[in-house]
Amino acid sequence: MPPKPADEAQIQAALSDPQRLAAVRDTGLLNTPTEESFDRLTRLAAKLTGAPVTFVSLVDAHRDFYKSAYGMGEPLRSTRELKGRTFCHYALASGEALILEDVTQLPVFRDVPTVGSLGVRAYAGIPLRTEDGEVLGSFCAVDFKPKQWTEQDIKVLVELAHSALREIRLRKALRDADALNQQLLAQLQKVDELNRALSELATTDALTGLRNRRAFDHSLQLELAIVDRRDAPLSLLMLDVDHFKRINDSLGHEAGDKVLLAIARLLSGCARVIDVVARVGGEEFAVILPNTDAQGALEVAERMRIAVAQANWLGHPTTISLGVATLQEKEDAGGLYARADAALYAAKAAGRNQVVLA
């Protein structure tokens, strides 16, 4: 007895159902090229059932898209889509397998366009139903003459329909995993950027942008390690802004900050790329001079002193005092720093705006 077909209202409701359409789009398979994993299933269906045409149909709102089609002639072989009423729509609306041995037995099936355009006479379609109950389309077999579908034929089509659904789920899982990986990568990049920013904050003086005391101490230890390996000279400058308290008291702390920032830029302009310029106290700076002996360090210190003294300070002359020390044999960081600092205080005691060698 031929099955009672769905009516037009039921078919239109199924075709236009928003949740179902969202599920079809979510497969990510619409308008995609053929794939061997799906084609293998349709070839196997044709071989096991003897049907000349088998296909995997995804039913969109206005067309059937064939993810895989075996045995179809042109233009369907190339376009892989069909518009208008199809047998798959009846399986879609009922949600049940549609098995027709001779489609001409009922007028409603006899009037399906593919009966006249393609010569379809027998049809067997298994709905592709998701775990959420949404019907994506059908796994189908077609013959151009009446065909008695055996119980084994139906079992084959049902099993291959399940296989097609597994392929669909696999692709969605892979896409979801890829999207998750992209999100994780973006989050890791953000964390990396944050860590770099935090690292920079931990080693950078907020006002001047120079290395802070922590970064200075670390850099000095690194340079001492290089000296041990290469036996290269190393010098250290300690410098202080002369009468800085007067600047703050007379012009205010904002003006004082501007002076410190300007001096930091002048010092950096006088230094080499390999030199380390740091702010190690309120108005106190230090400069590590790798591969620089005492004479070279004195020249750098004098160049810095002159640059600050000759700068335009808007009617408020500013100078710096500098102490210079060059690393001695078996001297550690503390010893080098102490000698440079002592030379700085000697420069200030001698009248400021000068350089003293330890």
C-alpha positions in Angstrom: 0.0 0.0 0.0 1.6 3.3 -1.0 2.4 5.6 1.9 0.1 8.6 2.6 2.2 11.6 1.4 2.6 14.9 3.3 0.4 17.7 2.1 1.6 21.1 0.7 1.3 22.9 4.1 3.4 20.2 5.9 6.1 20.4 3.2 6.2 24.2 3.3 6.4 24.2 7.1 9.3 21.7 7.0 11.2 23.6 4.3 10.9 26.9 6.0 11.4 25.8 9.6 14.1 28.2 11.0 15.6 25.6 13.4 15.9 23.1 10.6 17.4 25.6 8.2 19.9 26.6 10.9 20.9 23.0 11.4 21.4 22.6 7.6 23.6 25.7 7.4 25.5 24.6 10.5 26.7 21.5 8.7 29.0 23.8 6.7 28.4 21.6 3.7 26.2 23.7 1.5 27.9 24.7 -1.8 31.0 22.7 -0.8 32.9 20.5 -3.3 32.4 16.7 -3.5 34.3 14.6 -1.0 35.5 11.1 -1.3 34.2 10.1 2.1 30.6 10.9 1.0 31.1 9.6 -2.6 32.3 6.3 -1.2 28.9 5.9 0.5 26.8 6.6 -2.6 28.9 4.3 -4.7 28.5 1.6 -2.1 24.7 2.2 -2.0 24.5 1.8 -5.7 26.5 -1.4 -5.7 24.6 -3.0 -2.9 21.1 -2.0 -3.9 21.5 -2.1 -7.7 20.0 1.4 -8.0 21.6 3.4 -10.9 21.4 6.7 -9.0 22.2 7.3 -5.3 22.8 10.6 -3.6 23.1 12.6 -0.3 20.7 15.5 -0.4 20.7 18.5 1.9 17.4 20.3 1.7 17.7 24.1 2.0 14.7 26.4 1.9 14.5 26.7 -2.0 16.6 23.8 -3.3 18.1 20.4 -2.8 21.9 20.4 -2.6 23.6 17.1 -3.4 26.7 16.7 -1.3 27.3 13.5 -3.2 25.6 12.1 -6.3 26.4 8.8 -8.0 25.1 8.1 -11.5 23.5 11.4 -12.2 23.7 12.9 -15.7 24.3 16.4 -16.7 23.5 19.1 -15.7 22.9 17.7 -12.3 26.3 16.1 -12.2 27.8 19.6 -12.4 25.3 21.8 -10.7 24.6 19.3 -7.9 21.4 21.1 -7.0 17.7 20.9 -7.9 14.9 23.4 -7.4 11.2 22.8 -7.2 9.4 19.9 -5.6 11.4 16.7 -5.1 10.7 13.3 -3.4 13.1 14.3 -0.6 10.6 16.9 0.5 8.1 14.2 1.4 10.6 12.4 3.5 11.6 15.7 5.0 8.0 16.6 6.0 7.2 13.1 7.5 10.6 12.5 9.0 10.2 8.9 8.0 11.7 6.7 5.3 9.9 7.1 1.9 9.9 3.9 -0.1 8.2 4.0 -3.5 8.4 1.0 -5.8 6.5 2.9 -8.5 6.0 6.6 -8.1 3.1 6.6 -10.6 0.9 4.7 -8.1 -0.3 8.0 -6.5 -1.0 11.2 -8.5 0.8 13.4 -6.0 4.1 11.5 -6.6 3.4 11.1 -10.3 3.3 15.0 -10.5 6.8 15.5 -9.0 8.8 17.3 -11.7 11.7 14.8 -11.7 9.3 12.0 -12.9 9.0 13.8 -16.2 12.4 15.6 -16.4 14.6 12.7 -15.3 12.3 9.7 -15.7 12.3 8.7 -12.0 10.0 5.6 -11.4 11.3 4.2 -8.1 12.6 6.1 -5.0 13.9 5.1 -1.6 14.9 7.9 0.8 16.1 7.8 4.4 15.9 11.1 6.3 19.2 12.4 7.7 18.0 13.3 11.2 20.3 15.0 13.7 20.5 14.1 17.4 18.4 17.2 18.0 15.7 15.8 15.7 16.2 18.2 12.8 16.0 16.6 9.3 18.9 17.9 7.1 17.9 16.0 4.0 18.0 12.4 2.8 20.2 9.5 1.8 18.4 8.3 -1.4 18.4 5.8 -4.2 16.6 6.2 -7.5 15.7 3.9 -10.3 14.3 4.7 -13.7 12.0 1.7 -13.8 9.7 0.3 -11.1 11.8 -1.5 -8.4 10.9 -3.7 -5.6 13.1 -2.5 -2.7 14.1 -5.5 -0.6 14.4 -5.4 3.2 18.1 -5.7 2.7 18.1 -2.7 0.4 16.4 -0.6 3.1 18.8 -1.8 5.8 21.7 -0.9 3.5 20.3 2.6 2.9 19.6 3.1 6.6 23.1 2.1 7.6 24.7 4.3 5.0 22.5 7.2 6.0 23.9 6.8 9.5 27.3 6.8 8.0 26.6 10.0 6.2 25.4 11.6 9.4 28.6 10.5 11.1 30.6 12.2 8.4 28.5 15.4 8.8 29.0 15.3 12.6 32.7 14.7 12.2 33.1 17.7 9.9 31.2 19.9 12.3 33.3 18.6 15.2 36.5 19.4 13.3 35.2 22.9 12.5 34.2 23.5 16.1 37.6 22.3 17.2 39.4 24.5 14.8 37.3 27.5 15.9 38.0 26.7 19.5 41.7 26.4 18.7 41.6 29.8 17.0 39.9 31.2 20.1 42.5 29.6 22.4 45.3 31.0 20.1 43.8 34.5 20.3 43.5 34.2 24.1 47.1 33.0 24.3 48.2 35.9 22.2 46.4 38.3 24.5 48.0 36.6 27.5 51.4 36.9 25.9 50.8 40.5 25.1 49.7 41.1 28.7 52.7 39.3 30.0 55.0 41.4 27.8 53.3 44.5 29.1 53.6 43.4 32.7 57.2 42.5 32.1 57.8 45.9 30.6 56.1 47.6 33.5 58.2 45.6 35.9 61.5 46.7 34.2 60.6 50.2 33.0 60.5 53.5 34.8 57.0 54.9 34.3 58.1 58.5 34.0 61.1 58.4 31.7 60.7 55.1 29.9 64.2 54.1 30.9 65.2 50.9 32.7 64.3 51.0 36.4 66.5 50.0 39.3 65.4 46.3 39.0 66.3 46.1 35.3 69.6 48.0 36.0 70.7 45.5 38.6 69.8 42.6 36.3 71.6 44.2 33.3 74.7 44.9 35.4 74.9 41.2 36.4 74.6 40.2 32.8 77.4 42.5 31.7 79.6 41.2 34.5 79.0 37.6 33.2 80.1 38.7 29.7 83.2 40.3 31.1 84.1 37.0 32.8 83.8 35.2 29.4 85.4 37.8 27.1 87.7 39.7 29.4 86.3 43.0 28.0 86.3 46.3 29.9 83.2 47.6 31.6 82.4 51.0 33.0 79.6 52.5 35.0 78.4 56.1 35.2 76.4 57.4 38.2 74.9 60.8 37.8 72.6 63.1 39.7 70.6 66.3 38.8 72.1 69.2 40.6 69.9 71.2 43.0 66.9 69.2 41.8 65.0 70.0 45.0 65.1 73.7 44.1 63.4 72.9 40.8 60.6 71.1 42.5 60.2 73.8 45.2 60.3 76.7 42.8 58.5 75.3 39.7 56.5 72.4 41.1 56.7 68.7 40.8 55.2 68.7 37.3 58.0 70.8 36.0 60.4 68.6 37.9 59.0 65.6 36.1 59.5 67.3 32.7 63.1 68.1 33.6 63.7 64.4 34.5 62.1 63.3 31.2 64.1 65.7 29.2 67.4 64.6 30.8 66.5 61.0 30.2 66.1 61.7 26.5 69.4 63.6 26.4 71.2 60.8 28.1 69.8 58.2 25.8 70.8 60.4 22.8 74.4 60.3 24.0 74.5 56.6 24.6 75.1 53.7 22.2 72.6 51.0 21.4 74.5 48.6 23.6 74.6 50.9 26.6 72.1 50.7 29.4 70.6 53.9 30.6 68.5 53.6 33.8 66.8 55.8 36.4 67.8 54.3 39.7 66.4 56.9 42.1 64.4 60.1 42.3 66.8 62.3 40.3 69.6 59.7 40.1 70.6 57.9 36.9 73.1 55.2 35.9 74.6 54.3 32.6 76.3 50.9 32.0 79.0 51.1 29.3 79.9 47.7 28.0 83.3 47.2 26.3 84.3 50.7 27.5 87.5 51.6 29.4 88.0 54.5 31.8 89.0 57.0 29.0 86.0 56.1 26.9 83.7 56.3 29.9 85.1 59.8 30.8 84.4 60.9 27.2 80.8 59.7 27.4 80.2 61.3 30.8 81.6 64.6 29.6 79.4 64.5 26.5 76.3 63.9 28.7 77.3 66.7 31.1 77.7 69.2 28.3 74.4 68.1 26.6 72.4 68.8 29.8 74.2 72.0 30.6 73.7 73.5 27.1 70.0 72.5 26.9 67.3 75.1 26.8 65.6 74.9 30.2 63.4 78.0 29.8 65.4 80.3 32.0 66.2 77.7 34.7 69.7 76.3 34.0 70.0 72.6 35.0 73.2 70.6 35.3 74.3 67.1 36.3 77.2 65.7 38.3 78.7 62.4 37.3 80.9 59.7 38.8 82.8 57.2 36.7 84.1 53.8 37.6 85.7 51.1 35.5 85.6 47.5 36.6 88.7 46.3 38.4 90.0 42.7 38.6 87.8 40.4 40.8 85.4 43.3 41.5 81.7 42.5 41.8 78.7 44.6 41.0 78.4 46.0 44.4 82.0 47.2 44.4 81.7 48.8 41.0 78.5 50.6 42.0 79.9 51.8 45.3 83.0 53.3 43.6 80.9 55.1 40.9 78.5 56.4 43.5 81.4 57.6 45.7 82.8 59.4 42.6 79.4 61.0 42.0 79.3 62.4 45.6 82.9 63.7 45.1 81.8 65.5 42.0 78.9 67.1 43.9 81.1 68.0 46.8 83.6 69.6 44.4 81.0 72.1 43.1 78.7 70.0 40.9 78.4 70.1 37.1 81.5 68.0 36.6 82.8 64.5 36.1 84.9 62.6 38.6 86.8 59.3 37.9 86.9 56.8 40.8 
